């Protein structure tokens, strides 16, 4: 990272992806759980095609489809007779915290100027995680969520929302994602981008990007 003389003493802004960085997830698990609720004998592959084969998942992620309408679409497509909350759980119970990252979020809050969580996500997934990872989410100062912003990665507009949430120039931001194509967009906009891989280790990645943890 580079900084002007007046910026040299200011720690960077850290922008973290949610899925497969802060928390791991598995869409296939959602498909298995929804298939178990279907009354038509739908397989997990059938469910995947219904959700991800068209615009349903993207519309939900971008807030063009509200939660009641999303659940209704799943109910109609899969002929589910279970209550709405059972459908919501089947769709949402797919996450587990990434201890490599979550364990140092309190230190990161002291080591950076601001922590921003940036995610392609939907209302149900966000609320599910906010209830179960409330202490971790409290470490973040800002949230850029696709279902609220109306656009999702890799659209440059999403990353512009991230810069606006950071409140500084892109060169003062470090952006971390598990997707190389998303990191490339952030880098093209002037941010310091890093691809997260669990095998490398989060602390090492941060040090490489110029972020040292303050105890």
N, C-alpha and C positions, 0 to 999 in steps of 0.2 A: 504494500500500500504506500501511496505517496500522500503528502499533506503539505499545505502551505505553512509558513513559519508560525502563523497565528493559530494553526490547527494542531501543531505537533504534539501538544500536551494533552489533547483530548482523546480519550479512548474511542475506538470505532463503535459504530452501531452494528449489532449482530442480528441478522435476519435468518431465522431457522424455518425450514420446512417442517411440517407436522408428520405426515405419513412416511414411515421408514426412516425417520430421523429422531423425532421426539417419541414416537410410538410406532411400533410395527403393526401391520394390518394384513389381512388376507381376504380379498373379495370372494375367493372360492368358498371360504367358510360361510359367508353370507348366503351364497347360492345353495349350499348344502342345507342350511337351516331353513331357507325359504322353500326349498323343494320338499322338505319334510312337512311343511304346512299345506302344500298344494293338494287338492283333492282330485287332480287330473292325472296323477302318475308322472308329473313332470320330473325330469332328471335335473341335477345341478347344471348340466350343460344347457338344457332348455332354459333354465332360469337365467343363466349368464347371457344367452342370446337375447332374451327379452329385455334385460336391463342394459347391457353394454353393446348390443348389436345395432341399436338405433340411437335415438337422441335422448332417451329417458334419463339416463344417469347424468349426462351433460346438462340437461335442462334443470335437473334437481340441484346439481352442483352450482349452477349459475343463478339460481334463485328465480328462474322463469317458471318453475313448478313448485308450489308450496307443499309442505309436508302432508296435509290431508289429501291433496290431489295425487301425490306420489304413492301414498298408501293405497288409495282407491285404484290407481292404475295397476299396482301389484296384485291387489285382490281380484280385479277383473281378469287380468291376464292369466293368473295361476289358479283361479277359482278357489281362493282361500276363504274359509269360513271362520277362522280364528279371529279374535278381537284385534283391534288396531294396535294395542300395546304389544301383543305377541308378534305381530309383523314388524313393529319397530325394533323389538329386541333381536329378532332373527336377522334383520338388516344391520344392526349396529354392534352386536356382540362379536367383534372381529379384531379387537385391538389388545395389545399388551405394551406396557411402557418399555422404552429402551433405556435400561439402567445406565448404559454408557454415557448417555446424554442427560437424562433426568437427574442423576445423582449430583451433577455439578451445576445445575441451573442456579442454585443460590449463589455459588461462587461467581458464575457468569454475570449475575445481576450486579455484583460489586466490581466486576472487571471490565465492563463495557458501559458506554454512555446510555444505551437503551437496548432492550431486547424486544424483537418483533417476531411474532409467530405468523408465518405466511403459508396458506394452505388452499389447495383445491379440495374443498369439502362441502358438505351439505348440513342442513339444519339438524337432522337427526344424529349424524355422527358427531358434530360439534357438541351438542348438548349431552350426548352419552359420555364423551371424554371429559367435558367440563365437570360433570358430576363425579367422575371417578379419578380424575387427575387434577382436582381443584388446587391443591397445594403447588403443583408444578406450574399450572397455568397462571397462578398468582405471581409468578416470577416475571411474566411478560408485561411489558408496558403498553404494547400496541398489538392489535390483531388485524391481519389482512386476510379475509376469508372470502372465497369465491362466491358463496351463496349470498353474501352481503354486498360485495362489490359489483356483481353482475358479470364478471369476466374471470376466466381462469387461465392458469399457465398452459401453454407457453406464450400467450398473448402479451405483447409488450405493455399494454395498458395495465395488466396485473402488476407488473414490476414497477410501473410508474406509481401505482398505489402504494407499493412497498417503500419507495423513495419518499413519497409524501408522508407516510406514517413515520419514517425515520426522522424527517424534519431537517435533513442535512443533504449535502451533495452526494451523488452516488459514490464518489471516490472515498467517502468516509464510511462506506457500508461494506460489511462482509456478508455474503449470501451463501448459505449452505443448503444443499439439496441432495437427495440420492439420485436424481435424474440429471445426467450430463447435459441433455438437450435444454433443460431448464436453466442450468448453471451457465450455459453458453449465452442465453439471452441476457441474464443478469450481468455477465461480464461485458457483453456488447454495449450495455447501457452505462458502463463505467464502474460497476461494483467489482470488488474482489470476490471472485466466485470459487467455491470449493465443492467437490463432489464427495459426499459422505459415504464411506464404506466401513462397515463394522470391523472388518479385519485390520484396518489401519489404526483405528482408535481416535476418539473425538478430541482428546487433549492434544495429540500430535497434530491433528488437522488444524486446530485453532492456533497452535504455536507457529505453524507454517504460514498461517494467514496474518500473523503479527499480533495475536491476542494471547496474553499471558495471564493466567489466573492469579487473582489477588486473594490471599487467604484472610 
